[in-house]
Amino acid sequence: MQVSVESIGDLERRLTFRLPAQSLDSQVGGRLREIARGARIKGFRPGKVPTKVIEQRYGQQVRAEILDGLLREGFDNAIREQTFRIAGNPQIVPSTEAAGEGELAYVATFEVVPDFGEVDVEKLNVMRHTAEVEDADIDRMVENLRTQRRSWNPVERAAKEGDLVELEMWSEVNGERLPAEGVEIGSTVIGSGMMFAGIETALAGMTGDEQKTIKVDFPAEWPVPQLAGQSADVNVHAIHVSEPMLPDVDRLFIKSFGVKSGDPEQFRLDIRSNLERELKGALMNRLRREVGEQLIAAYSQVEMPPRLVENEARAMANNAAEQARQQGQRIEVVPGPFMDAARKRVLVGLLVGEIARNHDLRLESKRLNETLRLIASTYEEPDQVVELYRNDPQLMNGLQARVMEEQVIDWIAERAQHTEQALSFQDAIRPQ
């Protein structure tokens, strides 16, 4: 295979592959003959299937597989010879212009990692946060679990914070009734934020079967177009008011969370283990953010591969659109607003990769296995989860990338200048 390389930009390169068509045809023919010897096709004896039938059924697939292998081999060899460090995936397309007589030609366009120079992590100054799980954190989680299993007892008194109110509503804005007919039926726990704050506040003090009309100013981003940015009269009918009844922390309650013995001490030990796992992840996220901000500040002037940044921005836009869709909203998928964040994310990712390469950092199998066991321990059948990861290359590749990144982040933080700041458990796990 003949390969030529040219620069088409500061960070963009183009490889042109040329290979004899006869070589491809020869390999395809050999593979089809292998298939013919063992093929079982209805109407033909094993090993006696005509060549034409084999070509019609398997020819296109075999040709694509062999060509893909040849191109990948040629591309990888060229990259090694030229000592390129690729950023992102190449785009490979056929080229009739570059092909000579009896040749097939393909052009691969790709971006390379910029030259960061010597990455001196000892000059970075990283804030490292610490925290521990206290007994009070376990008590708080027990109360949260009780709240999850609460029941509701109807009451005749006025509603107050924490009560469940079943209600009917309809609104009027600019002379238009919403809905046009009937009412909206729903329920909310006062103070939970399940409904618009102005409506929940109005429910406090209402009794069952009471009605009132309130003035509500809806924000511009409200998902109902007729109400977005409008001031509306909302007619509220409180149907029923119920107060919460929390279960006792008895053996039956404890067993319902998977503690077969029903032992309170074991229950608290399990909660502590879960909270410590959550805390470990939260502290790593904080450290990743701290190290990332330091790397961005130190290398913000370095040019990034534009296509890689755009692809990252597009992925971020798609994720935002999907989250909005799950919340009943629709937003336009455009990468523009995400370009700055995407550039920073690409910068940190490339730097982490360069540091790992320059210092020959390798994925630690012990750390990978520990992380996999931690993930699996959150499921009812941990062994099945471990097996799932080990049998799914995509899942395992994603896990390996995550663990390797965390490993490099730790390596950087250990060698950088750093100060420590102690946080409470609640502050540590609070989203940044």
RAHURA-V810040 format. One record per pair of residues at least 12 apart in sequence whose C-alpha atoms are under 10 Angstrom apart, sorted by the first residue. I is the first residue (numbers start at 1). J is the second residue. If there is no record, write none. Layout:
i->(I,I)
j->(J,J)
//
This chain:
i->(1,1,1,1,1,1,1,1,1,1,1,1,1,2,2,2,2,2,2,2,2,3,3,3,3,3,3,3,3,3,3,3,3,4,4,4,4,4,5,5,5,5,5,5,5,6,7,7,8,8,8,9,9,10,10,10,10,10,10,11,11,11,11,11,11,11,11,11,11,11,11,11,12,12,12,12,12,12,12,12,12,12,13,13,13,13,13,13,13,13,14,14,14,14,14,14,14,14,15,15,15,15,15,15,15,15,15,15,15,16,16,16,16,16,16,16,16,16,16,16,16,16,17,17,17,17,17,17,17,17,17,17,17,17,17,17,17,17,18,18,18,18,18,18,18,18,18,18,18,19,19,19,19,19,19,19,19,19,19,20,20,20,20,20,20,20,21,21,21,21,21,22,22,22,23,23,23,24,24,24,24,24,24,25,25,25,27,27,27,27,28,28,28,28,28,28,28,28,28,28,29,29,29,29,29,31,31,31,31,31,32,32,32,32,32,32,32,33,33,33,33,34,35,35,35,35,35,35,36,36,36,36,36,36,36,36,37,39,41,41,71,71,71,71,71,72,75,75,75,84,84,84,85,85,85,85,85,85,86,86,86,86,86,87,87,87,87,87,87,87,87,87,87,87,88,88,88,88,88,88,88,88,88,89,89,89,89,89,90,90,90,90,90,91,91,91,91,91,92,92,92,92,92,93,93,93,93,93,94,94,94,95,95,110,110,110,111,111,111,111,111,112,112,112,113,113,113,113,113,113,113,113,114,114,114,114,114,114,114,114,115,115,115,115,116,116,116,116,116,116,116,117,118,118,118,119,119,119,119,119,119,119,120,120,120,120,120,121,121,121,121,121,121,121,121,121,121,121,121,122,122,122,122,122,122,122,123,123,123,123,123,124,124,124,124,124,124,124,124,124,124,124,124,125,125,125,125,125,125,125,125,125,125,126,126,126,126,126,126,126,126,126,126,126,126,126,126,126,126,127,127,127,127,127,127,127,127,127,127,127,127,127,128,128,128,128,128,128,128,128,128,128,128,128,128,128,128,129,129,129,129,129,129,129,129,129,129,129,129,129,130,130,130,130,130,130,130,130,130,130,130,131,131,131,131,131,131,131,131,131,131,131,131,131,131,132,132,132,132,132,132,132,132,132,132,133,133,133,133,133,133,133,133,134,134,134,134,134,135,135,136,137,137,137,137,137,137,138,138,138,138,138,138,138,138,139,139,141,141,141,141,142,142,142,142,142,143,143,143,145,145,145,145,145,145,146,146,146,146,146,146,147,147,147,147,148,148,149,149,149,149,149,150,150,150,150,150,150,151,151,151,151,151,151,152,152,152,152,152,152,152,153,153,153,153,153,154,154,154,154,154,154,155,155,155,155,155,155,156,156,156,156,156,156,157,157,157,157,157,157,157,158,158,158,158,158,158,158,158,158,159,159,159,159,159,159,159,159,159,159,159,159,159,160,160,160,160,160,160,160,160,160,160,160,160,161,161,161,161,161,161,161,161,161,161,162,162,162,162,162,162,162,162,162,163,163,163,163,163,163,163,163,163,163,163,164,164,164,164,164,164,164,164,164,164,164,164,165,165,165,165,165,165,165,165,165,165,165,165,165,165,165,165,165,165,166,166,166,166,166,166,166,166,166,166,166,166,166,167,167,167,167,167,167,167,167,167,167,167,167,167,167,167,167,167,168,168,168,168,168,168,168,168,168,168,168,168,169,169,169,169,169,169,169,169,169,169,169,169,169,169,170,170,170,170,170,170,170,170,170,170,171,171,171,171,171,171,171,171,171,171,171,171,172,172,172,172,172,172,172,172,173,173,173,173,173,173,173,174,174,174,174,174,174,175,175,176,176,177,177,177,177,178,178,178,183,183,183,184,185,185,186,187,187,187,187,188,188,189,189,189,189,189,190,190,190,191,196,196,196,196,197,198,198,198,198,198,199,199,199,199,199,199,202,202,202,202,203,203,203,203,206,206,206,206,206,206,207,207,207,207,207,208,208,208,208,208,208,209,209,209,209,209,210,210,210,210,210,211,211,211,211,211,212,212,212,212,212,213,213,213,213,213,213,214,214,214,214,214,215,215,215,215,215,216,216,216,216,216,217,217,217,217,217,218,218,218,219,221,222,223,223,223,223,224,224,249,249,250,250,250,251,251,251,254,254,254,255,257,258,258,274,274,274,275,275,276,277,277,277,278,278,278,279,279,279,279,280,280,281,281,282,282,282,282,282,282,282,283,283,283,283,284,284,284,285,285,285,285,285,286,286,286,286,287,287,287,287,288,288,288,288,288,288,288,289,289,289,290,290,291,291,291,291,291,291,291,292,292,292,292,292,292,292,292,293,293,294,294,295,295,295,295,295,296,296,296,296,296,296,297,299,299,299,299,300,300,300,300,302,303,303,304,304,304,304,304,305,305,305,306,306,306,308,308,308,309,309,309,309,309,309,309,309,309,309,309,310,310,310,310,310,310,310,310,311,311,311,311,312,312,312,312,312,312,312,312,313,313,313,313,313,313,313,313,313,313,313,313,314,314,314,314,314,314,314,314,315,315,315,315,315,316,316,316,316,316,316,316,316,317,317,317,317,317,317,317,317,317,317,318,318,318,318,318,319,320,320,320,321,321,349,352,352,352,352,352,352,352,353,353,353,355,355,355,355,356,356,356,356,356,356,356,359,361,361,361,361,362,362,362,363,363,363,363,363,363,363,364,364,364,364,365,365,367,367,367,367,367,368,368,368,368,368,368,368,368,369,369,369,370,371,371,371,371,372,372,372,372,372,372,372,372,373,373,374,376,376)
j->(17,18,19,20,23,70,71,73,74,75,103,104,105,16,17,18,19,20,74,78,105,15,16,17,18,19,74,75,77,78,105,106,107,16,17,18,78,107,17,78,79,82,107,108,109,109,109,111,109,110,111,111,305,111,112,114,303,304,305,86,87,110,111,112,113,114,115,303,304,305,306,307,86,87,109,110,111,112,113,305,306,307,84,86,90,108,109,110,111,112,90,91,92,107,108,109,110,111,74,75,78,79,90,92,106,107,108,109,110,74,75,92,93,94,95,98,99,105,106,107,108,109,70,71,74,75,78,92,94,95,98,99,103,104,105,106,107,108,71,74,95,98,99,100,103,104,105,106,107,70,71,74,99,100,102,103,104,105,106,99,100,101,102,103,104,105,101,102,103,104,105,102,103,104,102,103,104,63,66,67,70,103,104,63,66,67,62,63,66,67,55,59,60,61,62,63,64,65,66,67,51,55,59,62,63,58,59,62,63,66,51,54,55,58,59,62,63,47,51,54,55,47,47,49,54,55,58,62,48,49,50,51,53,54,55,58,49,54,53,54,92,105,106,107,108,92,90,92,108,111,112,113,111,112,113,114,115,354,110,111,112,113,114,110,111,112,113,114,304,305,307,308,346,350,110,111,112,113,305,307,308,309,311,108,109,110,111,308,107,108,109,110,111,107,108,109,110,111,106,107,108,109,110,105,106,107,108,109,106,107,108,107,108,305,307,308,304,305,306,307,308,304,305,308,303,304,305,347,350,351,353,354,302,303,304,305,347,350,351,354,302,303,304,354,299,301,302,303,350,351,354,299,354,355,358,295,298,299,351,354,355,358,298,355,412,415,416,291,294,295,298,355,411,412,413,414,415,416,417,412,413,414,415,416,417,418,294,298,415,416,417,291,293,294,295,297,298,412,413,415,416,417,418,290,291,294,295,413,415,416,417,418,419,287,289,290,291,292,293,294,412,413,414,415,416,417,418,419,420,286,287,289,290,291,294,413,416,417,418,419,420,421,283,284,286,287,288,290,291,413,414,417,418,419,420,421,422,282,283,284,286,287,290,419,420,421,422,423,424,428,279,280,283,286,420,421,422,423,424,425,428,276,279,280,282,283,421,422,423,424,425,426,427,428,429,275,276,279,280,422,423,424,425,426,428,272,273,275,276,279,424,425,426,272,275,276,424,425,268,272,425,271,272,275,424,425,426,267,268,269,270,271,272,274,275,268,271,268,271,272,275,249,254,267,268,271,246,247,249,246,247,249,253,254,257,245,246,247,248,249,253,244,245,246,247,246,247,244,245,246,247,253,243,244,245,246,247,248,242,243,244,245,246,247,164,241,242,243,244,245,246,241,242,243,244,245,208,240,241,242,243,244,207,208,240,241,242,243,207,208,240,241,242,243,205,206,207,208,241,242,243,203,204,205,206,207,208,210,241,242,189,190,203,204,205,206,207,208,238,240,241,242,243,189,190,191,201,203,204,205,206,207,241,242,243,189,190,191,192,200,201,203,204,205,243,188,189,190,191,192,204,242,243,244,188,189,190,191,192,203,204,241,242,243,244,187,188,189,190,191,192,203,240,241,242,243,244,186,187,188,189,190,200,203,204,206,207,208,237,238,239,240,241,242,243,185,186,187,188,189,208,209,237,238,239,240,241,242,183,184,185,186,187,188,203,208,209,210,211,236,237,238,239,240,241,182,183,184,185,186,187,211,235,236,237,238,239,182,183,184,185,186,199,211,212,213,234,235,236,237,238,182,183,184,185,213,233,234,235,236,237,183,184,213,214,215,216,227,232,233,234,235,236,215,226,227,231,232,233,234,235,226,227,230,231,232,233,234,226,227,230,231,232,233,232,233,226,232,226,232,233,234,226,227,234,235,236,237,236,237,239,238,238,239,240,241,200,203,203,241,242,243,244,202,203,204,204,216,218,219,222,216,214,215,216,217,218,214,215,216,234,235,236,214,215,216,236,236,237,238,241,236,237,238,239,240,241,237,238,239,240,241,237,238,239,240,241,242,237,238,239,240,241,236,237,238,239,240,235,236,237,238,239,234,235,236,237,238,232,233,234,235,236,237,232,233,234,235,236,231,232,233,234,235,230,231,232,233,234,229,230,231,232,233,230,231,232,231,329,329,327,328,329,330,328,329,262,264,262,263,264,263,264,267,266,267,268,267,270,270,380,374,377,378,425,429,425,374,375,378,425,428,429,425,426,428,429,428,429,428,429,425,427,428,429,430,431,432,423,425,428,429,406,409,410,406,428,429,431,432,428,429,431,432,406,409,410,413,348,405,406,408,409,410,413,348,409,432,409,413,348,352,409,410,412,413,416,344,345,347,348,349,351,352,409,344,348,348,416,344,347,348,351,352,343,344,345,347,348,351,344,344,347,348,351,343,344,347,348,347,343,347,343,344,346,347,350,343,346,347,339,343,346,342,343,346,335,338,339,340,341,342,343,344,345,346,347,335,336,338,339,340,342,343,346,335,339,342,346,335,338,339,341,342,343,345,346,334,335,336,337,338,339,340,341,342,343,345,346,333,334,335,336,337,338,339,342,333,334,335,338,342,333,334,335,337,338,339,341,342,331,332,333,334,335,336,337,338,339,342,331,332,333,334,335,333,332,333,338,333,334,405,404,405,406,407,408,409,412,404,405,408,408,409,411,412,404,405,407,408,409,411,412,408,404,407,408,411,404,407,408,400,401,403,404,405,407,408,400,403,404,407,400,403,400,403,404,406,407,396,399,400,401,402,403,404,407,386,400,403,403,399,400,402,403,385,386,389,390,396,399,400,403,385,386,386,388,389)
//
